[in-house]
């Protein structure tokens, strides 16, 4: 991608891998994320942060967030969110799946806050890759 020369892309996933991941998750991935993963299995930002995780990481991290009993004691429930990336410092980015919407929210781990940061995956990628820092979403 010429607009972002410092961004890394991986080999794409296949439809069968997406289907298997969705079975493991027990839900469908958002269409935008599916399409992106078919182009590149994750996006590595200019500072080597996984702006979008690889598919296996999406599955494992979400399963952990949805089922870990210690998380249930510390944080509000995560089952309405589908995490797909992070800032390298503990904050995670997610689609809201209940109600289903294209918006991207950040979960800030220190405060357990969840707030809007982008209108959709494309907007998220443009903002996070263009702003040039891992804290681009901070107010």
C-alpha positions as a Markdown table, in Angstrom:
| # | Residue | x | y | z |
|---|---|---|---|---|
| 1 | Unk | 0.0 | 0.0 | 0.0 |
| 2 | Unk | 1.9 | 3.1 | -1.3 |
| 3 | Unk | 0.0 | 5.5 | 1.0 |
| 4 | Unk | 1.5 | 3.7 | 4.0 |
| 5 | Unk | 5.0 | 2.5 | 3.2 |
| 6 | Unk | 5.9 | 1.7 | 6.8 |
| 7 | Unk | 2.9 | -0.7 | 7.2 |
| 8 | Unk | 3.4 | -4.5 | 7.1 |
| 9 | Unk | 1.0 | -7.0 | 5.6 |
| 10 | Unk | 0.8 | -10.7 | 5.9 |
| 11 | Unk | -0.3 | -13.5 | 3.6 |
| 12 | Unk | -4.1 | -13.6 | 3.3 |
| 13 | Unk | -6.2 | -16.2 | 5.0 |
| 14 | Unk | -8.5 | -18.6 | 3.1 |
| 15 | Unk | -12.3 | -18.9 | 3.4 |
| 16 | Unk | -12.0 | -22.2 | 5.2 |
| 17 | Unk | -9.8 | -20.6 | 7.8 |
| 18 | Unk | -12.4 | -17.9 | 8.4 |
| 19 | Unk | -15.2 | -20.4 | 8.7 |
| 20 | Unk | -13.2 | -22.4 | 11.2 |
| 21 | Unk | -12.4 | -19.3 | 13.2 |
| 22 | Unk | -16.1 | -18.3 | 13.2 |
| 23 | Unk | -17.0 | -21.7 | 14.5 |
| 24 | Unk | -14.5 | -21.4 | 17.3 |
| 25 | Unk | -15.8 | -17.9 | 18.2 |
| 26 | Unk | -19.4 | -19.0 | 17.9 |
| 27 | Unk | -20.2 | -15.9 | 15.9 |
| 28 | Unk | -19.5 | -14.4 | 12.5 |
| 29 | Unk | -16.8 | -11.8 | 11.9 |
| 30 | Unk | -17.9 | -8.4 | 10.7 |
| 31 | Unk | -17.9 | -8.3 | 6.9 |
| 32 | Unk | -15.3 | -5.6 | 6.7 |
| 33 | Unk | -12.9 | -7.6 | 8.8 |
| 34 | Unk | -13.5 | -10.8 | 6.8 |
| 35 | Unk | -12.7 | -8.9 | 3.6 |
| 36 | Unk | -9.5 | -7.4 | 5.1 |
| 37 | Unk | -8.3 | -10.8 | 6.4 |
| 38 | Unk | -8.8 | -12.3 | 2.9 |
| 39 | Unk | -6.3 | -9.6 | 1.7 |
| 40 | Unk | -3.9 | -9.7 | 4.6 |
| 41 | Unk | -3.9 | -11.8 | 7.8 |
| 42 | Unk | -3.4 | -8.7 | 10.0 |
| 43 | Unk | -1.8 | -5.3 | 9.6 |
| 44 | Unk | 1.4 | -4.3 | 11.4 |
| 45 | Unk | 1.6 | -0.5 | 12.0 |
| 46 | Unk | 4.6 | 1.7 | 11.5 |
| 47 | Unk | 5.8 | 1.2 | 15.1 |
| 48 | Unk | 5.5 | -2.6 | 14.8 |
| 49 | Unk | 2.2 | -2.7 | 16.7 |
| 50 | Unk | -0.5 | -5.1 | 15.5 |
| 51 | Unk | -3.0 | -2.6 | 14.3 |
| 52 | Unk | -5.1 | -5.5 | 13.2 |
| 53 | Unk | -4.3 | -8.9 | 14.7 |
| 54 | Unk | -3.8 | -12.1 | 12.7 |
| 55 | Unk | -6.9 | -14.3 | 12.6 |
| 56 | Unk | -5.6 | -16.9 | 15.2 |
| 57 | Unk | -4.9 | -14.0 | 17.6 |
| 58 | Unk | -8.4 | -12.6 | 17.1 |
| 59 | Unk | -9.9 | -16.0 | 18.0 |
| 60 | Unk | -7.6 | -16.6 | 21.0 |
| 61 | Unk | -7.9 | -13.2 | 22.6 |
| 62 | Unk | -11.6 | -12.9 | 22.2 |
| 63 | Unk | -12.2 | -16.4 | 23.7 |
| 64 | Unk | -10.0 | -15.3 | 26.6 |
| 65 | Unk | -11.8 | -12.0 | 27.2 |
| 66 | Unk | -15.3 | -13.7 | 26.9 |
| 67 | Unk | -14.5 | -16.6 | 29.3 |
| 68 | Unk | -11.8 | -15.7 | 31.8 |
| 69 | Unk | -13.4 | -15.5 | 35.3 |
| 70 | Unk | -10.8 | -13.0 | 36.6 |
| 71 | Unk | -11.8 | -10.6 | 33.8 |
| 72 | Unk | -15.5 | -11.0 | 34.9 |
| 73 | Unk | -14.5 | -9.8 | 38.4 |
| 74 | Unk | -12.4 | -6.8 | 37.2 |
| 75 | Unk | -14.3 | -5.5 | 34.1 |
| 76 | Unk | -17.7 | -4.9 | 32.6 |
| 77 | Unk | -18.6 | -7.8 | 30.3 |
| 78 | Unk | -16.9 | -8.1 | 26.9 |
| 79 | Unk | -19.3 | -10.4 | 25.2 |
| 80 | Unk | -20.8 | -7.6 | 23.1 |
| 81 | Unk | -17.4 | -6.7 | 21.7 |
| 82 | Unk | -15.2 | -8.4 | 19.1 |
| 83 | Unk | -11.6 | -7.3 | 19.6 |
| 84 | Unk | -9.3 | -7.2 | 16.6 |
| 85 | Unk | -6.2 | -5.0 | 17.4 |
| 86 | Unk | -4.4 | -3.1 | 20.1 |
| 87 | Unk | -2.1 | -0.1 | 20.6 |
| 88 | Unk | 0.8 | -2.1 | 22.1 |
| 89 | Unk | 0.2 | -0.6 | 25.6 |
| 90 | Unk | -2.9 | -2.5 | 26.8 |
| 91 | Unk | -5.7 | -0.7 | 25.1 |
| 92 | Unk | -7.7 | -2.8 | 22.6 |
| 93 | Unk | -9.9 | -2.0 | 19.6 |
| 94 | Unk | -13.2 | -3.7 | 18.9 |
| 95 | Unk | -16.3 | -3.9 | 16.9 |
| 96 | Unk | -19.6 | -3.7 | 18.8 |
| 97 | Unk | -21.6 | -6.8 | 17.9 |
| 98 | Unk | -24.7 | -6.2 | 20.1 |
| 99 | Unk | -26.2 | -4.3 | 18.6 |
| 100 | Unk | -24.3 | -5.0 | 15.4 |
| 101 | Unk | -22.7 | -1.9 | 14.0 |
| 102 | Unk | -19.7 | -1.0 | 11.9 |
| 103 | Unk | -18.2 | 1.5 | 14.5 |
| 104 | Unk | -14.9 | 0.8 | 16.2 |
| 105 | Unk | -14.5 | 1.4 | 19.9 |
| 106 | Unk | -11.4 | 1.4 | 22.1 |
| 107 | Unk | -11.4 | -0.4 | 25.4 |
| 108 | Unk | -9.0 | 1.4 | 27.7 |
| 109 | Unk | -7.7 | -1.1 | 30.1 |
| 110 | Unk | -6.7 | 1.2 | 33.0 |
| 111 | Unk | -10.2 | 2.6 | 33.4 |
| 112 | Unk | -12.3 | -0.1 | 31.7 |
| 113 | Unk | -13.9 | 2.6 | 29.6 |
| 114 | Unk | -15.2 | 1.9 | 26.1 |
| 115 | Unk | -15.6 | 4.7 | 23.6 |
| 116 | Unk | -16.0 | 5.4 | 20.0 |
| 117 | Unk | -12.9 | 6.0 | 17.9 |
| 118 | Unk | -13.9 | 5.3 | 14.2 |
| 119 | Unk | -16.9 | 4.9 | 12.0 |
| 120 | Unk | -15.8 | 1.6 | 10.5 |
| 121 | Unk | -12.7 | -0.5 | 9.8 |
| 122 | Unk | -11.5 | 1.7 | 6.9 |
| 123 | Unk | -11.8 | 4.8 | 9.1 |
| 124 | Unk | -10.0 | 3.1 | 11.9 |
| 125 | Unk | -7.1 | 2.1 | 9.6 |
| 126 | Unk | -6.9 | 5.5 | 8.1 |
| 127 | Unk | -6.8 | 7.2 | 11.5 |
| 128 | Unk | -4.5 | 4.7 | 13.2 |
| 129 | Unk | -2.0 | 4.5 | 10.4 |
| 130 | Unk | -2.0 | 8.1 | 9.4 |
| 131 | Unk | -1.7 | 9.7 | 12.8 |
| 132 | Unk | 1.7 | 8.1 | 13.3 |
| 133 | Unk | 1.5 | 7.1 | 17.0 |
| 134 | Unk | 0.1 | 4.3 | 19.1 |
| 135 | Unk | -2.0 | 6.8 | 21.1 |
| 136 | Unk | -3.7 | 8.4 | 18.1 |
| 137 | Unk | -7.1 | 7.8 | 19.7 |
| 138 | Unk | -6.4 | 9.7 | 22.9 |
| 139 | Unk | -8.4 | 12.9 | 23.5 |
